[in-house]
Amino acid sequence: MSYTQNPEFKQKMEESKSILGEHFKDFEQMVLRYQAKANSPEWDVICFYIYDRIRYNKTKKDEWSRFWSRNRKPKQYENFNYYVPSSYYNFCCSQETSKYFLDILDYHLEKELRLSWNTFLQIFFDYRSKIMPHFNKLEFEVFLTILKEQSMNNSQLLTKLSMDPSNLSKYKRRLKERFLLFEGLSINHYVLNLAVYGIVYNTPLTSKIDFFKELPNSQFLHSIYTSYSNSQTTMIQYLTPNNERVKKDLQTLCEKINNEHDIISSEVYNFDLSSRLKSLNFSNYNYKNANWDLPYYKLVTSLEKEKHEKTEIPVIFNEFEQVGKKELNLNKIGIEILNHMLMRNEMSINAIKNDLNLSEKEVKKQVENLRKRHYFKSRVNPNYVFGLSNLVLFLTKKTSEQVKIHEQLSIFPEVYSQKYINENEEGLQFIIRIPNEMIFDCMSLFNNFFKEEVKEMFVVNRMYSRRWKLPTEKYETVFQEWKYKSRDILGENS
């Protein structure tokens, strides 16, 4: 096979050569060995192998990531979405993983078998679901402290750790290289005067409703979550202007779909973003054996305790900054930078400068203004592995009980909670990250403990995100407000 016969593929190889330099020879040999085409499993495995080789060179690594992802659409397999390169970031131990996938390519090459996308994705997601990273003692201590303090600052961390500064730097570097921690962002939708609404539908298992086709195209449609238990549960989320008319329009949309399809139940929820809390608790992770030490009695005890000792409760913090008066003050560049940071889930002066064609001075000035006005906050998060699933729980509890219930649930690795309002009541929503093998036990436990106060409970098995960004097209910088008309949700014929 010679890629020079295909002009488009030849161009890709020439581009890769300009990025990789001395590593290009390895890349080229592997492309030829496995007869890799540009949109094939073989291509992605080779790209990942090279990514692993250059990961210590940040500039080259970032350039390679952009090259790899360019013009690539996500692929779906059962309940999962496959993206490049982000799907590979979750592997933590990249050297082991790249060897594992290269062995698969070698096997298919030796047997003269074609590696189909369906076979590859089945292997890929099965491998990912079993990732449970190992740590050494000091590395895990640094990991826990960083999550608790929500800081990567050495001076701050050293006040909590009995450790030499050089060791701290070494373990921090290891954690980042293995992608066990990443510095992300929390965008303050509350201060931005945006609201989050959810429509929860329960439909028969035999239902074939395609909600993406049923819902009018909208700049405010954010994501769709699905689940299967006794029925199909679908939660559709909108990120909209904080406007009373939005709720009425969503209710109209909900009723329209109800009238056209076989719906068991439906509900429109308005989430109180100012109330959102988050906790991280990895103290029950067995870092030596790479498994969770969460026996059933621990869970029951945590729920049944009326009062907790302070030492038993992990840090619970507000996901968004609490501010008094919400006064928008965003120019066009400011909102573009905010949106850029949200889409990349990082705050990189260099990336903003290059991607938006701005001077470094202007970027720093704008970012500092956004920070001062609490439009975003840096967060340190664990890698999205550790064998966890998302359980969504709606409780018809008094909203004043949010902190107490969150404390009870904070034995789990990650918990997010917020207040909700629907047409008839107020209550609480929790998103709980639970070890995969404990999901059904925990659902039974919550039913027994909260009883009739469980309004909705489901495990997310698929998430579709249509717009992982702010609805910037609808922001009016002159009037400093989000534009909204009913047709933005109900469609042009409304």
Buried (B, 14 or more C-beta within 10 A) or exposed (E): EEBEEBEEBEEBBEEBBEBBEEBBEBBBEBBEBBEBBBEBBBBBBBBBBBBBBBBEEEEBBBBBBEBBEEEBEEBEBEEBBBEBBBBBBBBBBBEEBBEBBBEBBEEBBEEEEEBEBEBBBBBBBEBBEEBBBBBEEBBBBBBBBBBBBBBBEEEEBBEBBEBEEEEBEBBBEBBEEBBBBBBBBBBBBBBBBBBBBBBBBBBBEEBEBEBEEBBBEBBBBBBBBBBEBEBBBBBBBBBBBBBEEBBEBBBBBBEBBEEEBEBEEBBBBBBBBBBBBBBBBBBBBBBEEBBBEBEEEEBEEBBEEEEBEEEEBBEBBBBBBEEEEEEBEBEEBBBBBBBBBBEBBBBBEEBBBEBBEBEEEBBBBBBEBBEEBBBBBBBBBBBBBBBBBBBBBBBBBBBEBBEBBBBBBBBBBBBBBBBBBBEEEBBBBBBBBBBEEBBEBBBEBBEEBBEEBBBBBBBBBBBBBBBEBBBBEBBEEEEEBBBBEBEBBBBEEB
